[in-house]
């Protein structure tokens, strides 16, 4: 698992905050946003998310504990 920081040298704009790859080779990108609604997915993040999905990867935006639990359930069914 990798934790990225967008805007830092060497990290492309729109790169998910957390990147992991499951043993079957599936790419998973997680975009973490504030639960108060002030964090907004940028156009670059949306474009990267769509690219991940087009390539059979998984991309999620997590903005609450409930969303985290939902994503956790989805992802753990892949293991």
MODELLER restraints for C-alpha pairs under 7 A, 6 or more apart:
rsr = mdl.restraints
at = mdl.atoms
rsr.add(forms.Gaussian(group=physical.xy_distance, feature=features.Distance(at['CA:1:A'], at['CA:18:A']), mean=6.99, stdev=0.5))
rsr.add(forms.Gaussian(group=physical.xy_distance, feature=features.Distance(at['CA:1:A'], at['CA:19:A']), mean=5.63, stdev=0.5))
rsr.add(forms.Gaussian(group=physical.xy_distance, feature=features.Distance(at['CA:1:A'], at['CA:20:A']), mean=4.41, stdev=0.5))
rsr.add(forms.Gaussian(group=physical.xy_distance, feature=features.Distance(at['CA:2:A'], at['CA:18:A']), mean=5.65, stdev=0.5))
rsr.add(forms.Gaussian(group=physical.xy_distance, feature=features.Distance(at['CA:2:A'], at['CA:19:A']), mean=5.10, stdev=0.5))
rsr.add(forms.Gaussian(group=physical.xy_distance, feature=features.Distance(at['CA:2:A'], at['CA:20:A']), mean=6.37, stdev=0.5))
rsr.add(forms.Gaussian(group=physical.xy_distance, feature=features.Distance(at['CA:3:A'], at['CA:17:A']), mean=5.68, stdev=0.5))
rsr.add(forms.Gaussian(group=physical.xy_distance, feature=features.Distance(at['CA:3:A'], at['CA:18:A']), mean=4.60, stdev=0.5))
rsr.add(forms.Gaussian(group=physical.xy_distance, feature=features.Distance(at['CA:3:A'], at['CA:19:A']), mean=6.51, stdev=0.5))
rsr.add(forms.Gaussian(group=physical.xy_distance, feature=features.Distance(at['CA:4:A'], at['CA:17:A']), mean=5.01, stdev=0.5))
rsr.add(forms.Gaussian(group=physical.xy_distance, feature=features.Distance(at['CA:4:A'], at['CA:18:A']), mean=6.16, stdev=0.5))
rsr.add(forms.Gaussian(group=physical.xy_distance, feature=features.Distance(at['CA:5:A'], at['CA:17:A']), mean=6.43, stdev=0.5))
rsr.add(forms.Gaussian(group=physical.xy_distance, feature=features.Distance(at['CA:6:A'], at['CA:12:A']), mean=6.59, stdev=0.5))
rsr.add(forms.Gaussian(group=physical.xy_distance, feature=features.Distance(at['CA:6:A'], at['CA:13:A']), mean=5.58, stdev=0.5))
rsr.add(forms.Gaussian(group=physical.xy_distance, feature=features.Distance(at['CA:6:A'], at['CA:14:A']), mean=6.77, stdev=0.5))
rsr.add(forms.Gaussian(group=physical.xy_distance, feature=features.Distance(at['CA:6:A'], at['CA:15:A']), mean=6.37, stdev=0.5))
rsr.add(forms.Gaussian(group=physical.xy_distance, feature=features.Distance(at['CA:7:A'], at['CA:13:A']), mean=5.90, stdev=0.5))
rsr.add(forms.Gaussian(group=physical.xy_distance, feature=features.Distance(at['CA:13:A'], at['CA:44:A']), mean=6.45, stdev=0.5))
rsr.add(forms.Gaussian(group=physical.xy_distance, feature=features.Distance(at['CA:14:A'], at['CA:44:A']), mean=4.65, stdev=0.5))
rsr.add(forms.Gaussian(group=physical.xy_distance, feature=features.Distance(at['CA:14:A'], at['CA:45:A']), mean=3.91, stdev=0.5))
rsr.add(forms.Gaussian(group=physical.xy_distance, feature=features.Distance(at['CA:14:A'], at['CA:48:A']), mean=5.92, stdev=0.5))
rsr.add(forms.Gaussian(group=physical.xy_distance, feature=features.Distance(at['CA:15:A'], at['CA:45:A']), mean=6.55, stdev=0.5))
rsr.add(forms.Gaussian(group=physical.xy_distance, feature=features.Distance(at['CA:15:A'], at['CA:48:A']), mean=6.73, stdev=0.5))
rsr.add(forms.Gaussian(group=physical.xy_distance, feature=features.Distance(at['CA:16:A'], at['CA:29:A']), mean=5.36, stdev=0.5))
rsr.add(forms.Gaussian(group=physical.xy_distance, feature=features.Distance(at['CA:16:A'], at['CA:30:A']), mean=5.51, stdev=0.5))
rsr.add(forms.Gaussian(group=physical.xy_distance, feature=features.Distance(at['CA:16:A'], at['CA:31:A']), mean=5.07, stdev=0.5))
rsr.add(forms.Gaussian(group=physical.xy_distance, feature=features.Distance(at['CA:17:A'], at['CA:30:A']), mean=5.87, stdev=0.5))
rsr.add(forms.Gaussian(group=physical.xy_distance, feature=features.Distance(at['CA:17:A'], at['CA:31:A']), mean=5.14, stdev=0.5))
rsr.add(forms.Gaussian(group=physical.xy_distance, feature=features.Distance(at['CA:17:A'], at['CA:32:A']), mean=6.33, stdev=0.5))
rsr.add(forms.Gaussian(group=physical.xy_distance, feature=features.Distance(at['CA:18:A'], at['CA:29:A']), mean=5.83, stdev=0.5))
rsr.add(forms.Gaussian(group=physical.xy_distance, feature=features.Distance(at['CA:18:A'], at['CA:30:A']), mean=5.02, stdev=0.5))
rsr.add(forms.Gaussian(group=physical.xy_distance, feature=features.Distance(at['CA:18:A'], at['CA:31:A']), mean=6.72, stdev=0.5))
rsr.add(forms.Gaussian(group=physical.xy_distance, feature=features.Distance(at['CA:19:A'], at['CA:28:A']), mean=5.87, stdev=0.5))
rsr.add(forms.Gaussian(group=physical.xy_distance, feature=features.Distance(at['CA:19:A'], at['CA:29:A']), mean=4.75, stdev=0.5))
rsr.add(forms.Gaussian(group=physical.xy_distance, feature=features.Distance(at['CA:19:A'], at['CA:30:A']), mean=6.44, stdev=0.5))
rsr.add(forms.Gaussian(group=physical.xy_distance, feature=features.Distance(at['CA:20:A'], at['CA:27:A']), mean=6.14, stdev=0.5))
rsr.add(forms.Gaussian(group=physical.xy_distance, feature=features.Distance(at['CA:20:A'], at['CA:28:A']), mean=5.34, stdev=0.5))
rsr.add(forms.Gaussian(group=physical.xy_distance, feature=features.Distance(at['CA:20:A'], at['CA:29:A']), mean=6.65, stdev=0.5))
rsr.add(forms.Gaussian(group=physical.xy_distance, feature=features.Distance(at['CA:21:A'], at['CA:27:A']), mean=4.61, stdev=0.5))
rsr.add(forms.Gaussian(group=physical.xy_distance, feature=features.Distance(at['CA:21:A'], at['CA:28:A']), mean=5.97, stdev=0.5))
rsr.add(forms.Gaussian(group=physical.xy_distance, feature=features.Distance(at['CA:26:A'], at['CA:57:A']), mean=5.76, stdev=0.5))
rsr.add(forms.Gaussian(group=physical.xy_distance, feature=features.Distance(at['CA:27:A'], at['CA:57:A']), mean=4.82, stdev=0.5))
rsr.add(forms.Gaussian(group=physical.xy_distance, feature=features.Distance(at['CA:27:A'], at['CA:58:A']), mean=6.26, stdev=0.5))
rsr.add(forms.Gaussian(group=physical.xy_distance, feature=features.Distance(at['CA:28:A'], at['CA:57:A']), mean=5.85, stdev=0.5))
rsr.add(forms.Gaussian(group=physical.xy_distance, feature=features.Distance(at['CA:28:A'], at['CA:58:A']), mean=4.68, stdev=0.5))
rsr.add(forms.Gaussian(group=physical.xy_distance, feature=features.Distance(at['CA:28:A'], at['CA:59:A']), mean=5.75, stdev=0.5))
rsr.add(forms.Gaussian(group=physical.xy_distance, feature=features.Distance(at['CA:29:A'], at['CA:58:A']), mean=6.25, stdev=0.5))
rsr.add(forms.Gaussian(group=physical.xy_distance, feature=features.Distance(at['CA:29:A'], at['CA:59:A']), mean=4.70, stdev=0.5))
rsr.add(forms.Gaussian(group=physical.xy_distance, feature=features.Distance(at['CA:29:A'], at['CA:60:A']), mean=6.44, stdev=0.5))
rsr.add(forms.Gaussian(group=physical.xy_distance, feature=features.Distance(at['CA:30:A'], at['CA:59:A']), mean=5.85, stdev=0.5))
rsr.add(forms.Gaussian(group=physical.xy_distance, feature=features.Distance(at['CA:30:A'], at['CA:60:A']), mean=5.03, stdev=0.5))
rsr.add(forms.Gaussian(group=physical.xy_distance, feature=features.Distance(at['CA:30:A'], at['CA:61:A']), mean=5.97, stdev=0.5))
rsr.add(forms.Gaussian(group=physical.xy_distance, feature=features.Distance(at['CA:31:A'], at['CA:60:A']), mean=6.11, stdev=0.5))
rsr.add(forms.Gaussian(group=physical.xy_distance, feature=features.Distance(at['CA:31:A'], at['CA:61:A']), mean=4.65, stdev=0.5))
rsr.add(forms.Gaussian(group=physical.xy_distance, feature=features.Distance(at['CA:31:A'], at['CA:62:A']), mean=6.13, stdev=0.5))
rsr.add(forms.Gaussian(group=physical.xy_distance, feature=features.Distance(at['CA:32:A'], at['CA:61:A']), mean=5.94, stdev=0.5))
rsr.add(forms.Gaussian(group=physical.xy_distance, feature=features.Distance(at['CA:32:A'], at['CA:62:A']), mean=4.98, stdev=0.5))
rsr.add(forms.Gaussian(group=physical.xy_distance, feature=features.Distance(at['CA:32:A'], at['CA:63:A']), mean=6.14, stdev=0.5))
rsr.add(forms.Gaussian(group=physical.xy_distance, feature=features.Distance(at['CA:33:A'], at['CA:39:A']), mean=5.01, stdev=0.5))
rsr.add(forms.Gaussian(group=physical.xy_distance, feature=features.Distance(at['CA:33:A'], at['CA:40:A']), mean=6.97, stdev=0.5))
rsr.add(forms.Gaussian(group=physical.xy_distance, feature=features.Distance(at['CA:33:A'], at['CA:62:A']), mean=6.01, stdev=0.5))
rsr.add(forms.Gaussian(group=physical.xy_distance, feature=features.Distance(at['CA:33:A'], at['CA:63:A']), mean=4.75, stdev=0.5))
rsr.add(forms.Gaussian(group=physical.xy_distance, feature=features.Distance(at['CA:34:A'], at['CA:63:A']), mean=5.55, stdev=0.5))
rsr.add(forms.Gaussian(group=physical.xy_distance, feature=features.Distance(at['CA:35:A'], at['CA:63:A']), mean=4.80, stdev=0.5))
rsr.add(forms.Gaussian(group=physical.xy_distance, feature=features.Distance(at['CA:35:A'], at['CA:64:A']), mean=5.17, stdev=0.5))
rsr.add(forms.Gaussian(group=physical.xy_distance, feature=features.Distance(at['CA:49:A'], at['CA:59:A']), mean=5.61, stdev=0.5))
rsr.add(forms.Gaussian(group=physical.xy_distance, feature=features.Distance(at['CA:52:A'], at['CA:58:A']), mean=6.47, stdev=0.5))
rsr.add(forms.Gaussian(group=physical.xy_distance, feature=features.Distance(at['CA:52:A'], at['CA:59:A']), mean=6.56, stdev=0.5))
rsr.add(forms.Gaussian(group=physical.xy_distance, feature=features.Distance(at['CA:53:A'], at['CA:59:A']), mean=6.56, stdev=0.5))
rsr.add(forms.Gaussian(group=physical.xy_distance, feature=features.Distance(at['CA:62:A'], at['CA:68:A']), mean=5.80, stdev=0.5))
